[in-house]
Every structure is written in C-alpha cells, then in structure tokens.
Amino acid sequence: MTEIKPHSAHWGAFDAIVENGRFVEARPFARDPFPGSLLSSMPDAVHGKARIDRPYIRAGWLRGERRGSARGGDDFVPVGWDEVLRIVAEETGRIRAEHGAPSILGGSYGWSSAGRYHHARTQLHRYLGLGGGFTSQVTNYSYGAGMTLMPHILGTNEVVQGRVTDWGSIRRNTKLMLCLGGLPLKNGLVTAGGGGAHEYVPLMKQAAEAGVRFVNISPFRGDAADFLGAEWVPIRPNTDAALILAMAHVLIAAGREDTDFLTRCATGFDRFRAYVMGEVDGVAKTPDWAAAITEVPAETIRRLALEAAGAPTMLTATWSIQRAEHGEQPWWALVAFAAMLGGIGRPGQGIAFGYGSINGMGTPRQELPSVSGPGVRNPCGAYIPVARVTELLERPGEILQYNGRDLLLPDIRMIWWAGGNPFHHHQDLGRLLRGWNRAETVVVAEPWWTSVARHADIVLPATTTLERNDIASSSRDRFVRAMHQAIAPVAQARNDVDIFADLAEAAGFRDSFTEQRDESAWLQHMYGRWRQACAKQGVVVPDFETFWETGHVEIPAPETDFVQFADFAADPEANPLNTPSGKVEIFSETIASFGYAETPGHPVWHEPTEYLGSKLAAKYPLHMLSFQPATRLHGQLDSGRVAAADKIQGRERLRMNPADAAARGLVDGQVVRVFNDRGAVAAGVEVTEAIRPGVVAMATGAWWNPERPGATDSACLHGNANVLTQDVGTSRLGQGSAAQSCLVEIEGWVGEAGAVTVHGPPKGAS
C-alpha cells in the first residue's frame, strides 16, 4: 500500500511517499523551482541505525557518578518510560529546589524541526518556564555578533535576518554588487521553518543575466557560482575590515563621499574620517596599508572603491564574515562605506547581510508573520549569549560582560537539551566536554545518537517530524505547509510535547502546559491566530480545514520591489531609524559608553590573534575556514547518502591549494591529520586551485567520533572541524562565535585511521 503525505523540512517542502508503513522517498514539492538533493537522505535518517530506540540512562550516573563524570565513554542501560520519567521529574525538582531555577540550563539551540508546534526548543522552554525558570540563551551562532551590533547602528536586525532589498530591485537597478564572503549556492537550499520555494538561485541567475557585475571577495572562488561570472578577489581571511577601511580612504582622498547623505542620514562620520585618514593613531588606512594586511593589491582596492562610487552598488556580507575575532568590525565598516556611497534606501543599492547565507533573503514577499508556537516567558530571566556555553559551565559565580551588561554566571547543575546538538555548533569540543562534565545531570531528548545524546546521562527517544502532525512556516517564504504524519513512531520514540506534558503532570502543572489542547487543537489554534494576523493586513487565507486538505497556503508575491530603508532615505526626519540619533550611527555613543577597548565608537582594524599575519602562524601556517555544508544541514542528515557520497575514505573533505599540498607531500584523496593546540581530526584532502594558498576549508557537521570515546584530548576520526576552532567571543560587545579565526597545520595520517562508528549506537544501546 502506497500513501502520499504533504510534509516539510528545513531543506524543502515535499510529499512523503510511504509504502507499507515505511517512509521510502521525499518527493520535492511541485511548486519548488529549485529543490535540492538533501531530501533524498531523509529516509536514511528516519529509518537508520543511528535512531534511539528506547530510553537509556548512563551506567555511571546510575552508580552515583555525577559532577565530574567522564561522559561519552560509558555504557548505557535501557529503562522503561515510566521509570525514566519518574527519575527525570524527581531530578529536575530536586535541582531546582536545592540550587535554584538558574542552575538548570535549558539548551536546545538548533534547527530541530520545521514544524512550529513540535518545535523542541519551544516546548522545552515552555516546560522549564512554567516549572519555575531556567538559564536560557540569546543570539545565535550564525550571526550573533552582528545581531547585537546592528540595532545600535541601524536600529534594526531586519538588515541581517529579515526583509532586505528584493533581488528584483537588484536586477533592475544594480550595476555592481560587492560580496564579502561571496554568494554561496549551498546556503540557498535551506530555510529555517521550511521552504516551499527555493527562489534564491533562480533570482540570482536573473540578476546575472540582466548584467549585474559581481565581485566575490573571499579566499574561496567557489563562493560565487560560475554563472555569475564574478571577479574573484582572494582576500586573506579575517582582514575584511582593513579592506573596507582602505576603500573608505580612497573615497575621502578623491572627494567622492556623498556628503548630502552623510549630513542628512548619518552621524559620526567626522570621527570615522579622522581615524581612516590617520589623524587619530598616525596610521592612514591607505590601500598600500591594507594591501600588506589583506594581500589584495592596492590598485585593486582603489579600483573597486572608485567603481562602487561611480555606479549603483549593492554591498553585502555573508554571516560567516562576523564569525571571527573582532567580527563586528567588518560589518560596521561596510555600513559606514555604504553611507559614504549614499545608496542606502535607493533601489538596488545600499547594504544587506545574508544574501548567500540562507534561502529567502531578497525573495519578494509580503511582510507577514509566520505561524508561531506556544512560547512562554522565562520567569527567572537568567541568560547568556549562546556561544558562551563553555564559559557558563567553567566560571560559576563570575561576571561575563556582554553588550554593556555584566551577566552573573549561574552554577549550572543540570543541562536539559532537546532539538539541537552543541557538539556540532560549539567550538573547541574538548574544552566544551570538560565544562559539560561539571554538571550533575544531563538530560537529552533526541531522535538519533548524536554527540549530545552520547554525552548525556539520561536519553529520551524523540520522534522525527515524519511521525507527527505539524505546520511548517517561515517569515522568509511565501508558502505555509501542512505536515501530515506519515508513519507511526519508530520503536519507543515519543513526541517531545508528550514527554514534557507527562513531566509537567508529575510537577503539578500539566493543564497549564497543554492548555487542555491536544495536537489537533493546538494546530487549529495556531493557524487561526495566524489567519487573523493575515486578515488584519488585508491578506485572506483559507480556513484550517481547507488548508489541511490542500496541504499548503501560498501568499501571492508583491507587485512592486521592496527597497529597504527607502522611507528613511527619502525623509529621515519623518521616518527616523530606531537609533538614539534616528540616523545611521557611524559613530555610536552608546557603544563607546560601554568602555570596551576592542569596540570603540566607530569601526576599526584590530589584528586577530589567529590569522595569517599573526605570530602564531609561524607554528600553524594554514588558516582553516569551517563552512556550512552542501551535503547536510549543520549535522542533520550526516548519516544519509548525500553526505556519505561526499566524504573521502569516510572522512570529512578538506580543500587545500596545490602549493600547500605539495609543500607537505600530500596528494588528492589522502587521509591527513589536521591539528593545532586544541586537538586533531582526520580528513580527506581535495587538492584544488579554487582556494587561495595558505588557506584550507572543511565543512562543519561531521558527527564527532573521538578515537577514545569520553576523552577530551582524543583525535576525531570523522573530521569534526569544531575540535580545532577556538572558543572565544568576537568581543565583549557581541560575544559571538569566532570559529573562523583558526590556524592549523596538516600532515599525512600515520598508519591506518580507525573506523568511523558514530552512525551506529554506543555501548549498551541497540
């Protein structure tokens, strides 16, 4: 018997093909103009041997080995649902009573589900919030530094994560598009909350066909597709701020800055100008100065600056640019340069962050909310920036400075994680595990034996999206998609929401948690709220029954191009930005008042401790970039066929320039050891001229497979890049991830590399 069920995932909407109760194929949504290949891996994951079949408890935890335990190398003991729920409820209550609500870290950072109701993070935080509170996380790993910075200087985060100038406006008006970090195709295949239409690639192709000239400023030529015909500027990693400052110097020296825009719409240019011209520190930020730092020829810098001033230009930077030491600076400098060009608010001009970082950026759409789940307020109010998890675990009772605030770090006794994997997202995994082991109890709800489940004390098997009903919705997509349950729960897996409802009952607040609604009632309630919000904006959508039967709702695309900041640029007095001055803050008095030496009131160049111009490069002479993969979403689908086909001898692929490979006696397809003071990983070499000398690159997301499970200093046999990346904040302002500031050395792997076993169950599990 064959059934077809409408469904969705972060990598696209699809029809689930089910034969005799087994999910066998994800057939792309018929309305998707550019579906990717990732959907083909979904049956491998749903029915793979990495699924958690029943609840488990770590044997050492049962023996009383709690704080200071060595997690990851222990056996797991199978238990029944009734027993494990009783234990979890009692342990949660005990820790909250003895140590206070902030002693529980409600993790759950990650792309858990495109569905808005069965969204693990939402449901976990609802359970912990109604139960008395927890320590939560703010910002994100993707663009955490930038999302803290932009409200100070542009008054909004829309320029980073929301509705930016449409590709149609770029196609019709832009002559030059300068792209820091390029415009990678792979990132356009994913949409947080699910995507009915992958329009990023078709829209970009239309812009190229219309004659827009693209410049790819990146160490990797592949960050711009061949069809763009982009000029490649192979910049030294982590030096983008110096490049932009030098371009600003060119405009000032030539008298080409837009003084009218700077007077009407910006504040602080005079102080920025003094810094650029060397009046502050005696160092003029000339193209020759920047050439020595960036290894971009001075003449190229001059030419690009003058070309940008002479034609309608759009400036953009990928999210990855700010994931580095002092990551706020290149983004801030790019805003200042855009203000100098005067194009902010004009059709096809200005500034945006995220073209090339995720599907939906620049896609024409109406400004409507997405369907949202049942969130609650965290009553204890404790939080940290998400990328500072290890510091939270290491430094109880100490202060973490963030965005002008002094955050008191709680003493974390319990880690609760659902719908995410910190051993994918976080940096310096050996250090993270040492901090992780300081907790008394780690509880994880997860469908698969990922690294976070392997390093838990109590493991609760959760369903995948195919095993429940839900609604997929994203503010970046014109489609809302029904997600019909396609198969029965695999083995003893349960829905996160049902797990938390039972735990809430044990704690005496089940009715508050469920609001006495079951799954069907919640979906109708959420859709009904969204339908009302649409009606208030003049958009009529069908009732729930029609939506559920049809399988999707399509919101018509707007008839006119959207241009970000157009009203502000036309009349900044009547339409001020949400900044203290109401203008673009090239100099921010607020940021300056924080007193952080590394982030004064305007953009500056700071030399990172880890880049090719630093002293450490003598020991580790290769700059390793870690990027989001094309073959999976973060770590999701790593056990699938698409990711497996891309690996070399079962290890993550590492790109390397021929000159660097030859200098080390390495050849294409060889297994190598990539290492620094933080650790080592095995990888398979791809020798390619598409990456500049001195730089190597490998995708993140290979499931962490330590040679010695449970050890904090063991080489990863699979190639998890975050064993090597450094765990420091971008600055005290943003406290974002600085993963892209990472130096390594590479040598041939000696002997036979051990087998990759992480896609199967750990000891004691079946």
C-alpha positions in Angstrom: 0.0 0.0 0.0 1.4 3.4 -1.0 0.4 6.7 0.6 1.4 10.3 -0.2 1.6 12.8 2.7 2.4 16.5 2.4 5.3 17.4 4.6 8.2 19.8 5.0 11.7 20.2 6.3 14.3 23.0 6.6 15.7 21.8 3.3 12.4 22.0 1.5 8.7 21.1 1.2 8.0 17.6 -0.1 5.5 14.8 -0.4 6.4 11.8 1.8 6.0 8.6 -0.1 5.1 5.8 2.3 5.0 2.1 1.4 3.5 -0.4 3.9 4.1 2.0 6.8 7.7 2.8 5.8 8.9 6.2 4.6 10.7 5.5 1.3 11.0 8.8 -0.6 10.8 12.5 -0.1 9.4 13.8 -3.4 10.0 17.6 -3.8 7.1 20.0 -3.7 5.8 20.6 -7.2 5.8 24.4 -6.8 9.5 24.5 -5.8 11.6 25.9 -8.7 15.0 24.7 -7.4 14.7 21.7 -5.0 18.0 20.4 -3.6 19.3 16.9 -3.2 19.2 16.8 0.6 15.6 15.4 0.6 16.9 12.1 -0.7 18.8 11.5 2.5 15.7 11.7 4.7 14.6 8.0 4.6 18.2 7.1 5.5 18.0 9.2 8.7 14.4 8.3 9.7 15.0 4.5 9.4 18.7 4.5 10.1 20.7 2.5 12.7 21.5 5.8 14.5 17.9 6.1 15.7 17.4 5.9 19.5 15.0 3.0 20.1 14.1 3.4 23.8 15.0 5.4 26.9 18.5 4.9 28.3 20.5 6.0 31.4 24.3 6.1 31.6 25.6 3.3 33.8 27.9 5.7 35.7 25.1 8.0 36.6 23.1 5.1 38.0 26.1 4.3 40.1 26.1 7.8 41.5 28.9 9.3 39.3 27.5 12.8 38.7 29.5 16.0 38.8 33.0 15.5 37.3 31.9 12.4 35.4 33.6 11.4 32.2 30.7 11.3 29.8 30.9 9.8 26.4 32.7 6.5 27.1 30.3 4.9 29.5 27.8 2.1 28.8 24.1 2.9 28.5 21.4 0.9 30.3 17.9 0.6 28.8 15.0 1.6 31.0 11.2 1.9 30.6 9.3 5.1 30.0 7.5 5.1 33.4 10.8 4.7 35.3 12.7 7.3 33.3 10.0 9.9 33.5 9.8 9.5 37.3 13.6 9.8 37.6 13.7 12.9 35.3 10.9 14.6 37.2 12.4 13.9 40.6 15.9 15.1 39.5 14.5 18.3 37.9 12.6 19.1 41.0 15.5 18.3 43.3 18.0 20.5 41.5 15.6 23.4 41.2 14.8 23.2 44.9 18.4 22.8 46.1 20.2 25.2 43.7 17.5 27.5 42.2 16.0 27.8 38.8 19.1 29.4 37.1 21.0 26.2 37.9 19.2 24.5 35.0 20.5 25.2 31.5 17.6 24.9 29.0 19.8 24.4 26.0 18.0 23.3 22.8 19.8 25.6 20.4 19.5 24.2 16.8 17.3 23.6 13.8 15.2 21.0 15.5 12.1 21.0 13.3 10.4 23.0 10.5 7.2 22.4 12.4 6.1 25.3 14.6 4.2 23.2 17.2 6.5 20.3 17.7 9.5 22.6 17.8 11.7 21.1 20.6 13.2 24.3 21.8 9.8 26.0 22.1 8.3 23.1 24.0 11.3 22.5 26.3 11.4 26.2 27.3 7.7 26.2 27.8 8.1 23.2 30.2 11.0 24.7 32.1 9.5 28.2 32.1 6.2 27.1 33.6 8.1 24.9 36.1 9.8 27.9 37.6 12.5 29.1 35.2 15.9 28.2 33.8 19.0 29.8 32.3 18.4 30.5 28.6 20.4 31.6 25.6 20.1 34.6 23.4 21.5 35.5 20.0 22.8 32.7 17.8 25.9 31.0 16.3 25.1 32.2 12.8 25.2 35.9 13.2 25.3 36.6 17.0 27.8 39.4 16.9 26.1 41.1 14.0 22.6 40.9 15.5 23.9 42.5 18.7 25.7 45.3 16.7 23.1 46.3 14.1 20.4 47.7 16.4 23.0 50.1 17.7 24.0 51.4 14.3 20.9 50.8 12.0 18.2 50.4 14.6 17.1 47.0 13.4 18.1 43.4 12.7 16.0 43.3 9.6 19.1 44.1 7.6 20.6 40.8 9.0 17.7 38.3 9.2 14.6 39.9 7.8 13.2 41.5 4.7 16.0 43.1 2.7 16.0 44.7 -0.7 14.5 42.4 -3.3 16.5 40.6 -5.9 14.1 42.2 -8.4 15.3 45.6 -7.4 18.9 44.5 -7.8 18.2 43.0 -11.2 16.6 46.3 -12.4 18.9 48.8 -10.8 22.2 47.4 -9.6 25.3 47.7 -11.7 27.9 46.4 -9.2 27.5 44.0 -6.3 30.4 43.7 -3.9 30.1 40.5 -2.0 32.2 39.9 1.1 32.2 36.1 1.6 30.6 35.7 -1.9 27.1 34.4 -2.6 27.4 30.6 -1.9 24.8 28.5 -3.7 24.7 25.8 -1.0 23.2 28.0 1.7 20.2 28.9 -0.6 18.9 25.3 -0.2 17.9 25.7 3.4 15.1 27.8 5.1 14.5 27.9 8.8 10.9 26.8 9.3 10.8 25.1 5.9 10.7 26.5 2.4 8.1 25.8 -0.3 10.1 27.6 -2.9 13.9 27.8 -3.3 14.0 31.0 -5.3 17.4 32.3 -4.3 19.3 30.6 -7.2 16.8 31.5 -10.0 16.6 35.1 -8.8 20.4 35.4 -8.7 20.6 34.0 -12.2 18.2 36.6 -13.4 20.3 39.3 -11.9 23.4 38.0 -13.6 21.6 37.7 -17.0 20.5 41.4 -16.5 24.1 42.4 -16.5 24.8 43.0 -12.8 28.6 42.7 -12.2 29.5 40.6 -9.2 32.8 40.7 -7.2 33.5 37.7 -4.9 35.7 38.9 -2.1 36.6 35.6 -0.5 39.5 33.1 0.0 37.4 30.6 -1.9 36.5 31.0 -5.6 33.6 28.6 -5.2 31.8 31.1 -3.0 30.4 32.5 -6.3 28.7 30.3 -8.8 30.2 30.1 -12.3 27.1 31.6 -13.9 27.7 34.9 -12.0 30.9 35.4 -13.9 32.2 37.1 -10.8 35.6 38.7 -10.4 37.5 36.8 -7.7 39.4 38.8 -5.0 41.2 36.1 -2.9 41.5 38.1 0.3 43.4 36.8 3.3 40.8 35.6 5.9 39.8 37.9 8.7 41.1 41.1 7.1 37.9 42.4 5.5 37.7 45.3 7.9 41.1 46.6 6.7 40.0 46.3 3.1 36.9 48.3 3.7 38.7 51.0 5.7 41.1 51.4 2.8 38.2 51.7 0.3 36.8 54.4 2.6 40.2 56.2 2.4 40.1 56.1 -1.4 36.7 57.9 -1.4 37.8 60.5 1.1 41.0 61.2 -0.7 39.2 61.6 -4.0 36.4 63.7 -2.5 33.8 61.0 -3.7 31.9 60.5 -0.4 28.2 61.5 -0.6 28.2 64.5 1.8 24.5 65.1 1.4 23.6 61.6 2.6 26.1 61.7 5.4 24.7 65.1 6.6 21.0 64.1 6.4 21.1 60.4 7.3 24.2 59.6 9.3 26.0 60.7 12.4 29.7 60.4 13.5 31.3 60.5 10.0 33.8 63.1 11.1 35.2 60.9 13.8 35.4 57.9 11.5 37.0 60.1 8.8 39.7 61.2 11.3 40.5 57.5 12.1 40.6 56.5 8.4 42.9 59.4 7.5 45.3 58.6 10.3 44.6 61.7 12.4 43.8 59.5 15.5 46.6 57.0 15.6 49.1 58.3 13.0 48.3 55.4 10.6 46.5 56.4 7.4 44.3 53.5 6.2 45.5 53.7 2.7 45.3 51.0 0.0 49.0 50.3 0.4 48.5 49.9 4.2 45.6 47.4 3.6 47.5 45.6 0.8 50.1 44.4 3.3 47.4 43.1 5.6 44.8 41.7 3.1 47.2 40.6 0.3 44.8 42.3 -2.1 46.8 44.6 -4.4 46.5 48.3 -3.6 45.4 49.0 -7.2 42.5 46.5 -6.9 41.4 48.3 -3.7 41.5 51.7 -5.4 39.7 50.4 -8.5 36.9 48.7 -6.5 36.3 51.8 -4.3 36.0 54.1 -7.3 33.9 51.7 -9.3 31.5 51.5 -6.3 31.3 55.3 -6.2 30.7 55.6 -9.9 27.8 53.2 -10.4 24.7 52.0 -8.4 26.2 49.5 -6.0 24.9 46.9 -3.5 27.1 45.9 -0.7 26.6 42.6 1.1 28.5 40.3 3.5 27.7 36.7 4.4 27.0 35.9 8.1 30.3 34.0 8.2 32.4 37.2 7.9 31.4 38.2 11.5 32.1 34.7 13.0 35.7 35.8 13.7 37.8 37.7 16.2 36.5 41.3 16.2 33.8 40.1 13.8 31.7 43.2 14.5 34.2 45.4 12.7 33.9 44.4 9.0 30.1 44.6 9.2 30.2 48.0 10.9 32.8 49.2 8.4 30.6 48.1 5.5 27.7 50.1 6.8 29.9 53.1 7.1 31.1 52.6 3.5 27.5 52.2 2.3 26.7 55.5 4.0 29.6 57.1 2.2 28.3 55.9 -1.1 24.9 57.3 -0.3 23.0 54.4 -1.7 21.2 53.2 1.5 17.4 53.4 0.7 17.9 53.7 -3.1 16.6 51.0 -5.5 19.2 48.2 -5.9 21.7 49.9 -3.6 22.7 50.1 0.0 23.6 47.3 2.4 22.4 43.9 3.5 23.8 40.9 5.4 22.8 37.4 4.5 22.4 37.3 0.7 24.0 33.9 0.1 23.6 32.8 3.7 20.1 31.4 3.7 17.2 31.0 1.3 14.6 33.8 1.4 17.0 36.8 1.7 15.9 39.1 -1.0 13.0 36.9 -2.1 9.9 39.1 -3.0 7.3 38.5 -0.3 4.7 40.3 1.7 5.6 41.3 5.3 3.5 38.8 7.2 4.2 36.9 10.5 4.9 33.2 10.4 2.8 30.7 12.3 4.2 30.6 15.8 4.2 28.1 18.6 3.1 28.3 22.2 6.1 30.1 23.9 6.2 31.4 27.5 8.3 33.9 29.4 11.2 32.6 31.4 10.3 33.9 34.9 13.9 33.9 36.3 15.3 35.9 33.5 18.8 34.4 33.5 20.6 34.2 30.1 23.9 34.1 28.3 24.8 34.7 24.7 24.5 31.2 23.1 28.2 31.0 22.0 29.4 31.4 25.6 28.1 28.0 26.9 31.5 26.7 27.9 32.3 29.9 29.9 29.0 29.5 31.7 29.9 26.0 32.7 33.5 26.9 33.6 33.0 30.1 35.6 30.1 29.9 38.0 29.7 33.0 40.1 31.8 35.1 37.8 30.8 38.0 35.5 30.5 37.8 31.7 30.4 41.2 30.0 28.0 41.4 27.1 26.6 44.4 25.2 27.0 46.9 28.1 25.7 44.4 30.7 27.5 42.4 33.4 25.9 39.0 33.5 26.3 36.9 36.6 27.0 33.3 35.5 24.9 30.8 37.5 26.3 27.5 38.8 24.8 25.0 36.3 23.9 21.7 37.9 21.6 20.3 35.2 21.7 20.6 31.4 18.4 19.9 29.6 18.8 19.7 25.8 16.2 19.0 23.1 16.3 19.6 19.4 19.9 20.6 18.9 23.5 19.5 19.2 26.1 21.7 21.0 28.8 19.3 20.0 28.1 20.4 16.4 27.6 24.2 16.9 30.1 25.0 19.6 33.9 25.4 19.3 36.8 23.6 20.9 34.9 20.5 21.7 37.5 19.1 24.1 37.1 22.2 26.3 33.3 22.1 26.0 33.3 18.5 27.2 35.4 19.4 30.2 32.9 22.1 31.1 29.9 19.8 30.3 31.2 17.2 32.8 30.8 19.7 35.6 27.1 19.3 35.5 25.4 16.8 37.9 22.9 15.6 35.4 22.5 15.9 31.6 19.1 15.1 30.0 18.7 14.9 26.3 15.6 14.3 24.1 16.8 13.4 20.6 15.8 11.0 17.7 19.4 10.0 17.0 22.6 9.0 18.7 24.2 12.3 18.0 27.2 13.6 20.1 24.9 15.4 22.6 23.0 12.2 23.2 26.2 10.2 23.6 27.4 12.6 26.2 24.1 12.6 28.2 23.2 10.9 31.4 19.5 10.3 30.5 18.4 9.9 26.9 14.8 10.2 25.8 14.0 8.9 22.3 12.1 11.6 20.4 10.1 11.3 17.2 11.1 12.8 13.9 8.8 15.1 12.0 7.5 12.2 9.9 6.0 10.7 13.0 3.7 13.6 13.9 1.4 16.3 12.5 2.6 19.9 12.3 2.7 23.2 10.4 5.8 24.4 8.6 6.1 28.2 8.3 8.9 30.8 7.7 8.7 34.5 7.5 11.2 34.2 4.6 8.9 32.0 2.5 5.6 32.6 0.7 4.3 29.1 1.5 2.8 27.7 4.7 2.8 23.9 4.5 0.8 21.2 6.3 2.9 18.4 7.7 0.8 15.3 7.8 2.1 12.4 10.0 3.4 9.9 7.5 4.5 6.9 9.7 3.9 5.6 13.2 6.6 6.5 15.8 9.7 4.3 15.3 10.3 1.9 18.1 9.6 3.6 21.5 10.0 7.2 20.3 7.6 9.8 21.7 6.8 13.4 20.7 8.7 16.0 22.7 5.5 17.7 23.7 4.0 14.5 25.1 7.2 13.8 27.1 7.1 17.3 28.6 3.3 17.1 29.3 3.9 13.9 31.4 6.8 15.6 33.2 4.6 18.7 33.8 1.9 16.4 35.3 4.4 15.0 37.7 5.2 18.5 38.8 1.6 19.5 39.0 1.1 21.9 36.0 0.0 19.7 33.1 -3.1 21.8 32.4 -1.0 25.0 32.2 1.4 23.3 29.9 -1.1 21.8 27.5 -3.8 24.4 28.0 -6.1 21.4 27.7 -5.4 21.2 23.9 -4.3 18.1 22.1 -2.1 18.2 18.9 -5.0 18.8 16.6 -6.5 21.6 18.7 -3.1 23.3 19.0 -2.6 23.2 15.2 -6.0 24.7 14.6 -5.4 27.4 17.3 -2.0 28.4 15.9 -3.3 28.5 12.4 -6.3 30.5 13.5 -4.1 33.2 15.2 -2.0 33.4 12.0 -5.1 33.7 9.8 -6.4 36.6 12.0 -3.0 38.3 11.7 -3.1 38.0 8.0 -6.6 39.4 7.8 -5.5 42.5 9.7 -3.0 43.2 6.9 -5.6 42.6 4.2 -4.5 39.1 3.3 -7.2 36.4 3.1 -6.1 32.8 3.7 -8.4 29.7 3.7 -9.8 28.1 6.9 -7.9 25.4 8.6 -9.9 22.5 7.1 -9.2 23.7 3.6 -5.5 24.3 4.3 -5.1 20.9 5.9 -6.8 19.1 3.0 -4.9 21.1 0.3 -1.6 20.8 2.0 -0.4 24.3 1.7 -1.2 28.0 1.5 0.5 30.3 -1.0 0.8 34.0 -0.2 1.0 36.0 -3.5 4.2 37.8 -4.2 4.0 41.6 -4.1 3.7 43.5 -7.4 6.4 46.1 -6.5 10.0 45.8 -5.4 10.8 46.2 -1.8 13.7 48.6 -1.1 15.0 48.5 2.5 15.3 51.9 4.2 13.6 53.7 1.3 11.2 55.8 3.5 14.1 56.7 5.8 16.4 57.9 3.0 13.6 59.9 1.4 12.7 61.7 4.7 14.9 60.8 7.7 13.1 63.3 9.9 9.7 61.8 9.3 11.0 58.2 9.2 13.9 58.0 11.7 15.8 54.8 12.4 15.4 53.3 15.8 18.8 54.5 17.0 19.5 57.3 19.6 20.1 59.8 16.8 17.5 58.4 14.4 20.3 58.1 11.8 22.9 55.6 10.7 25.4 55.7 13.6 28.8 55.5 12.0 29.9 56.5 15.5 27.8 55.1 18.3 27.9 57.0 21.6 26.1 54.0 23.2 28.8 51.5 22.2 31.6 54.0 23.2 30.0 54.3 26.6 30.5 50.6 27.3 34.2 51.2 27.6 35.3 48.2 25.7 38.7 48.9 24.2 38.2 46.4 21.4 35.0 48.0 20.2 35.3 51.8 20.4 32.6 54.0 19.0 33.4 53.5 15.3 34.7 50.8 13.0 38.4 50.0 13.5 41.0 47.4 12.4 42.2 45.1 15.1 44.7 42.3 14.4 43.3 38.9 15.4 45.5 36.6 17.5 44.8 33.8 15.0 45.2 34.8 11.3 48.0 34.5 8.8 49.5 37.8 9.8 49.9 36.8 13.5 52.9 35.4 15.3 51.1 32.1 15.8 51.2 31.5 12.0 54.9 30.5 12.4 53.7 27.4 14.2 50.4 26.8 12.5 50.8 28.3 9.0 47.4 27.4 7.5 44.2 29.3 8.1 41.3 26.9 8.4 37.8 28.1 7.4 34.8 26.0 8.6 31.7 26.4 6.5 28.2 25.2 6.4 28.0 22.0 4.3 26.2 21.5 1.0 25.5 17.8 1.8 23.6 18.2 5.1 22.1 20.9 7.3 24.7 21.5 10.0 24.9 18.0 11.4 21.5 16.8 10.3 21.5 14.1 7.6 25.1 13.3 8.2 24.2 9.7 8.2 22.4 10.0 4.8 23.5 9.0 1.4 24.3 12.6 0.1 26.8 13.3 3.0 28.3 9.9 2.7 29.0 10.2 -1.0 30.9 13.5 -0.5 33.4 12.1 2.1 36.8 10.8 1.3 37.6 7.4 2.8 34.7 8.1 5.2 36.3 11.3 6.5 35.2 14.9 6.0 36.6 16.6 2.9 39.2 19.3 3.3 40.0 21.7 0.4 43.7 22.6 0.0 45.7 24.6 -2.6 48.1 22.6 -4.7 51.1 24.6 -3.5 50.3 23.9 0.2 49.7 20.2 -0.6 53.0 19.9 -2.5 54.9 21.6 0.3 53.7 18.8 2.7 54.0 15.9 0.3 50.2 15.4 0.2 48.1 14.2 -2.6 44.4 14.3 -3.6 42.3 11.8 -1.8 44.8 11.2 1.0 43.7 10.9 4.7 45.5 13.6 6.7 45.9 14.8 10.3 44.7 18.4 10.8 45.8 19.7 14.2 46.6 22.6 16.5 47.0 23.0 20.2 43.3 22.3 20.7 43.1 18.9 19.1 43.3 16.9 15.9 41.0 15.5 13.3 41.2 13.1 10.4 40.2 14.5 7.0 40.3 13.6 3.3 42.2 16.0 1.1 40.8 17.6 -2.0 43.5 19.5 -3.8 42.1 22.4 -5.7 43.2 25.8 -7.1 39.8 27.2 -6.1 41.1 28.1 -2.7 44.0 30.5 -2.2 47.3 29.4 -0.8 47.7 29.4 2.9 44.0 28.6 3.5 42.2 25.3 3.9 38.5 24.7 4.4 36.2 22.0 5.6 32.5 21.8 6.3 31.2 21.6 9.8 28.7 18.9 10.9 30.6 15.6 10.7 29.4 13.8 13.8 32.1 13.9 16.5 33.9 10.5 16.6 36.7 10.6 19.2 39.3 7.9 18.8 38.9 7.3 22.5 35.2 8.0 23.4 34.9 10.1 26.5 38.4 11.6 26.3 38.7 15.4 26.0 42.0 15.2 24.1 41.3 12.5 21.5 41.5 12.9 17.7 38.2 12.9 15.8 38.4 10.1 13.2 35.5 11.6 11.3 36.6 15.2 10.8 34.6 17.4 13.1 36.1 20.9 12.4 35.0 22.2 15.8 37.6 20.1 17.5 40.0 22.7 16.1 38.1 26.0 16.2 38.8 28.4 19.1 36.2 29.2 21.7 36.5 33.0 22.3 33.9 35.7 21.9 34.1 38.1 19.0 34.3 40.9 21.5 32.6 41.9 24.8 30.0 43.7 22.7 28.7 40.8 20.6 30.2 37.7 22.3 29.6 35.8 19.1 31.3 32.7 17.8 34.9 33.4 16.5 35.2 30.0 14.7 36.7 31.5 11.5 39.8 32.7 13.4 41.6 29.3 13.4 45.1 28.3 12.5 46.2 24.7 11.9 49.0 22.5 10.4 48.4 19.4 8.3 50.4 16.2 7.9 49.8 12.8 6.4 48.0 10.4 8.8 50.4 7.8 10.1 49.2 4.3 9.9 45.6 3.1 9.4 43.0 5.6 10.6 40.4 4.0 12.9 36.9 3.2 11.7 34.1 5.8 11.8 31.5 4.2 14.1 29.4 7.2 15.2 26.5 6.5 12.9 25.6 3.4 15.0 24.5 3.2 18.6 27.0 3.5 21.5 27.9 0.7 24.0 24.8 -0.7 25.8 22.3 0.6 23.2 20.7 -1.4 20.5 
